[in-house]
Amino acid sequence: MQNHQTGTLSTRRLATFLLTLFILSFSTLTLAQDDSESDDNSGDPVMLGLAVARETVEEERGMPLTLVRWRYYEDDWSNNATLQLYGSFGIDNCIVEIPVLLKRTDILFGWTFSLLDVSGKEYQARVSYDLAESVVCDEVRVPPQFAPAAAPAAAEGEASAAPPAASTANTGGFSLGGHVVGLDGTAASLMNRAGMTWVKKQVTHGISDGGSIIGAARAHGFKALLGALGDKNRLAADFDGYVREFADYVGFLASQGADAIEVWNEPNIQHEWPSGQINGASYTRLLQAAYQAIKAANPATIVISGAPAPTGFSATGCEAGGCNDNTFVAQMAQAGAANYMDCVGVHYNAGAVPPNATSGAPVGSAGHYSWYLPSMMQVYRNAFPSKPLCFTELGYVTGEGLGELPARFAWANGNSLAEQAAWLAGAVNVARGSGYVSMIIVWNVNFTHWGGDPQAGYAMLRPGGGCPACDSLGAVMRG
């Protein structure tokens, strides 16, 4: 049954939205977020969309909806897949009783929400991005990125009998890109000024299908790198089952047109991977399944291993809460991870000295390799001598123009904005000169969050609109 909503938010809808936020704040419902989101979701467009979806379902069924779970993905009702599934285009195509000639084919993009009620009934609602239109679909359809894969994953300690899928990925040369919170005209202009050709955005299984950022990248002339995140709790509960689901998800991202996919994020720490299960061999099992699924969808999509968090916290190399990154990549190499990647993912974001320095970091642990770009490069090159490196995060933090850095970033208190600009350009020179670094993604372009995790301090775009790093990077990339 269709339920059209037109115009701007009504007073009743606004009240419903505020009430929804109040209820959600006291529920156990959680929504996985990527690194671009702050802790405050009250102004999030997705939360506005959720309120509209919920109201639409409640109006159709004539009673309140008590949610126990919800999820969403960005949807495109104009592609061939939706035509084959429903026989027409547009937001109304999931409703059989609306005649084809009356279906609105001018509303082609928005969110699809799946809402599970406490009674066990699941509903699927669509909401246009401007929140003006919404419908309840006849039935709940499972999109490809959420469907389980057919083939079982290899048992622990076993390698798959199938050989690695063929790859046509091009990792030659050197490329520069930036991690964005969103890609608009301003961000695109800054990135062009910096000589960037890649844009990175993190997407999450069960949350985003990547279509929005891929489309934006294409529109602005960039290649799209998706950092694919998963659910560590589901991985802990059913490792093999969730590996299959996650592999199917990244395969779907490749079919959507992702030019490169980073498989997971920092899997060597308990913030991202189940505590007590952290091991490079375990991660390699997931990487193997993901690689095979990606290459089956598009052999040209570059597969980048999930960059570990640079750390030396463990005296033994590995503990329940995590592994040192050098230990972790050594475990990956031993497990055969080189067969299931085109590029080795690396993070470097703890710089307090020039990028060619190998000593002198203003910290008590100054001897640890992770403070120095050349040492980081060598650790990962030693683990995978036959593979290029891809820095999927490389950044220098400075509080200049923003305020004092949080205590755990005190090591960077001496970093100036001028140094950030010079060191980013210098890092390009060091990496490109090595001959084995294929890509640097600058962390970050335009994040604005300033708090315990001072993302804005890493940003190229500074308060007031300045971007010294754009000019330094542009000069070295075009030099």
N, C-alpha and C positions, 0 to 999 in steps of 0.2 A: 504494500500500500504506500503510495507516494505521500510525502508531506513537505510541500514547498514552503520555504521561508524566504521572503523577499525584503529588500530594503536594508536599513541599518539595524543595529541591535535595539530591540524594543526595551522598554523599562522592565517588563516582566522577564525578558531574557537576561538582562543585566543582573537582575536580582537573583535569577536562577544560577547564573555564573558565580556570583559572590557566595551564594549558599553552597554551591558545589565545592568551591575552594575551601570553605570552612569545614565541610564534611571530610574532604580529602586530607586536610591537615591533621585530622584525628584518627584517620584510618591507618591500616597497615599496608595500604597499597603503595608501591614504589614504582617509579619509572626510571629505567636506566638512562643516564645522561652521558654525552660525550664531553671532552675536555673544554668545549666552547661554552658550556652552560654554567651559570653561577648557581649557588644554592637556592636562590629565590626564583621560583617559577611563576610568581603571581602575574607577571606581564608576558609570559610565554604565549605566543600565538597558538601553540598546540593545546595549551590548557583552555584557551578560549574556544578552540575547536571542540575539545572534549565536552565542554559545557553545552555547546549547541547540539552535539551528537546525542548527549544524554537527554536533553529536553525533547528532541525529536522522537526518540524511542519512547519516552514517557508519554508523550502526547498520543502516539499511535496505540500504545497498549492501555492507556487510560489509568495508569497508576504509577506511583514512584518506583524508581529503579534502585536497588541496593547492590552496588558493585562489589565483587570480590576480586576482579581482575580486569584490566583493560590494556589494549595495545593499539598501536596505529602504524600506518606507513603512508608515505607520500605516494599518491596514485595518479595515474595518467589514463584518462578514459578516451584517448584519441589514437592509441596504437593498435597494431594488428592483433596483438594478443587479446585485447579487450573485445575487438570485433569478432574474433573467432569464438570467444567464450560466450558472448551475449548477443551477437548478431547485429549490433549497432554501436554507435559511439555516444558519449555524453554521460552526465551524472545519473540520468534516469535509466540507463540500459540494463540495470540489474532488477528492474521492476517489470514483470511480464504484462500486467494489466494495462500499462500505458501503451497505446498504439505507437508504432514506429514513427509515424509522421508527426506525433505530438511530443516525442522525446526531445529534450533540449540538448541539441548538439553543439551549442555555443559554450557550455560549461564543461570543460575538458580536463581540468586539473584541480586537485584538492587533497584532502586526507580521507582515508578509510579507517574507521574505528571499529574494533571488535570489542564488545562490552559483555562480560559474563556476569549475570545476575546471581544473587545468593541462592536462587531456586535451581541453578544449574542451566538455565536457559541462556543461550548466547545470541546476541544481536549484532548485525553489521550495519553501520550507518556511514553515509558519506557526507562530507562537509566541504564546500568550496573554500578556497583560501581566503576570500574576503568575508567569510562567515555568513554571507547573505542567503545561501541556498543549502538545503540539506534534505536527505532522503533516507529511508530505511529500506534496505534491500530485501528481496523475497527470501533469500537464504544466505547463510554464511559460507563464503567461498574461501578456501585456503590458497593464498597466492604461492607461486613457485618458491619464493625465498623462505617460506615456513614449512614446506612439505618435506617429509623425511626422505632421505636417499634410500635406494633399494639395496645397495650392496653393504654388507656389514664391514665395520672397521676391523683392522688386524688386532688380534689379541695382544696384550701387553708382552713386550719382549719379542714379538714376531714382526717380520717385515712382510709387506704385501707381496703376493705372488706376481702381481702385475708390474711390468716395468714402468719406469717414469714416463708420463705422457710426453709427446713431442712438444718442443717449444720453438716458436718463431719470434720470441721477444727480442727486441733490439736494445741492448744496454751499452752500446758503444758510444764513445764520446763523453761529453760532460754536459749536464743540464742543471739549471737552477730553478727553484720554485719556492712557494710560500704556503704556510699553513694558515688558513683563514677561518674566522668565525662565521663569515658569510661573504659571498663574492658579489659585490655590487660594482657600479661604475667607478667609485672612488678607489676601492681596493684594486680593481683591474688596472686603473691608471697608474697607481703606485708600483704595481708589479711589472708593468711594461717599462716603466722608468728604470726599474732595477735590473732589467734584462732577464726577467723570469719567463719561463715557458710552461711551467707546471703549477697546478694548484692542488693542495691537499686539504681534505676534510675527513673527519672521523665519522663513521656511520656504525650503527649498532644493530645486530641481529634482533629481529622482532620489533624494531623501532623505525628504521629507515631503509628504503630500497635503493638509495643513492641516486635516484633519477634527477632530483632537483639540482644537486651540485654538478652532476655530469652535464646536464643541460646548460647550466650557467657557464661551466668551463668552455663548452663548445661555443656558446654565444659570444664569449670574450676572447676566443682564440687560444685557449690553454688546453693542455692535456690534463686529465683528471687522475689523481692518485687518491684512492680511498683507503683510509685506515680502518680495517674491519674489526670491530669489537664484538665480544661475545659475553655470555653470562657465566661467570665463574661458579655460581651456586648450582646451576644446572650441570655444569661440567663435573662438579664434585658428586652430584647425585647419580649421574648416569653417564660416565665418561664416553663410552662407545656410542651410545645413542645420541648424545649431544654433538659429538664429533661429526656424525653423519649429517645432522641438521645444519651445523655450522658450515660444513663443506658445501652443502647444497646452496646455502645462502651466498657464499662467496662466488660459487659458480654462476648464480643468478646475477650478481654484481658485474661479473665479466660479460655476461650476455647483454647487460644493459649498456655496455660501452665503456666500462672503466678501462683506462689505459694502463693502470698499475694498481695492485692491491697489496697492502701490507697486512699480513695474516696475524692478527691479534696485536696487542700492545703490552710491552714490558712484562712478558710472561714469567719472569724470574723473581717476581715479588708477590706477596700474598694479597696486595691490593688488587691485583689483576688475575691471579691464578689461585686455585684452592690451596690453602695452607696444608702442609704435610704432603702435598703431591707435586711440589715444584722440582722439576728435573728437566734438563735439556732433551733427554730421550723421550719423555712423556710429551713435551711440546712437539717434538719431531713427528710423532704419530698424527697429531692434528694437522701439522704443516703438510705432511704427505697427502692426507685426504683432501685438504684444501687445494693443493697444487693440482692433483688429478682432476678435481672438479672444475677448476678455473681453466685449465688447458683444454678440457673437453668442450667447454663453452666457447673459448677463444684462445687459440695457441699463442696469439700475439700479445696478450695481456701479460705485463711484467709481474711476476710473483716475487715479493720482497718478504723475507722472514721477519717476524715480529721483533723489533729492536728491544733488547733487554734494557732495564734501567741500569745505568752505570753505578756500580756500588761495590764496596769492599767491606761490608759490615760484618761478614761471617769470618771468624778465625779459622774455620774448617773448610770453607768453600761453599758449603750448603747447610742450611738448617731448615726447620719446619717452615719458618716465615719467609724463606727466600734463599737464593743462591747469588754469589758474586757473579757479575756478568762474564768474567773471563772463564770461570768454571762452567757456567751455563753453556756458553758457545762451544767449549771443548766437548761437553756432553752431547750437544747437537751434532758436532762433527763426527764423533764416534758412532752416533746412531744413524749416520748416512744422510744428514739434512742437506748436504750439497746437491743431492740428486733431486731435491724438491724445492728449489728456489732458483730464480734468475739473478738475484742480488741479495746481499747480506744487509739486513736492517741494522742501523747504528743510531744511537742518540748521543749527542754531546751538548749539554746545556749548563755546565758548571765551570765556565771559563772566567778566570779573573786575571789572566796573563795573556800576552799576545799569542796568536795562533801558531807561531813557529817556536814558542818556548817549550822547553822540556823540564824546567825547574822554576822555583821561585813563587809558587802559589802561596798566598797569604793565609795559610791554614796550618793547623797542627799536623794534618795528614798529608803534607806537601809532597811526600814521596810517592803517593798513589798515582798510578797512570791516568786515572779518569779525569784529573785536573788539566791534562795536556792533550791537545788535539793530535799531535804526531804519535804519542804513545797509544792513544785510543785506536787510531788507524792501524797501528802495528799489531795490537792484540787481536783484532778481528781479521786482519790479513793473515796472520799466523794460523788462525783456526780454519780459514777457508781460502787457501792460496790460489785456488782456481776460479774464484768468484769475485766480481766487482763489489764494492761497498756502496750502499745507498744510505746517506744520512737523512732519515725521515724526520728528525728534529735536530737542528743545530742553531743555538742561540746564545746571546750574551745579555744578561739582565742588568738594568741600571734603574735606579730610583730617581734619576735627575728629572725634574719637572713633575714628579708624582708624590714624593715623600720618602720617608725612611723605609728601607726594606724590612720585612719581617725578620725575626731573630734567626731563623734557620737559613736565611739567605745573607747573613751578615758578612760572609766571605766576599760578597760582591759590592760591599759598601763603597769601595774605591773606584768602581767602574763608572766612567762618565759616558755621556751620550756620544761624544766624539769618539771615544774608544769603541763603543758598540759599533759605530759605523765603520771605523777603520778595521776592527777585528773581523767583522763579517766579510769584508772584502779580502782581508788577508787569509781567512779560512778558505775562501774560494781558490786563491792562489796556491795554498798548500795542498788542498785536495786535488785540484786539477793537475798540479805539477807531479803528483804521485803516479799518475797513469793508471791507477786502479780504483779510483772513486768515480762512479758513474753519475751520481746525483747528490745535490744538497737541497733539502727543503728547510728554509729558514723558519725557525720557531720564534716569533710568529709575525704575521702582517698587521692585524688589526684587532686583536683581543683587547678588551677594556676592563676586565675584572682586576680589581686591586684589593688584595687582602692577604690571607695566609698563603695563598698561592698567587704570587704577583704577576699574573699573566701579562698585564699591561706593561710591566717593566721590560719584558722581552720584545714588545711590539715595535715594529719599524715605524708605524704611524704613531706620532706623539701628540700629546695634548696641544691644541692650537693648529693642528694640521701639518706640522713639519715632519719631514722624513729624511734625515741626514743619511741613513743607510741606503735609501733608494739611489742617491747620487753616487755614493762610494761603490756600491755593487754594480750600478749601471756602467761606471767607468771601467771597472775591471772586466766585466763581461763583454764589453764592446772594444776593449783595448787590444 
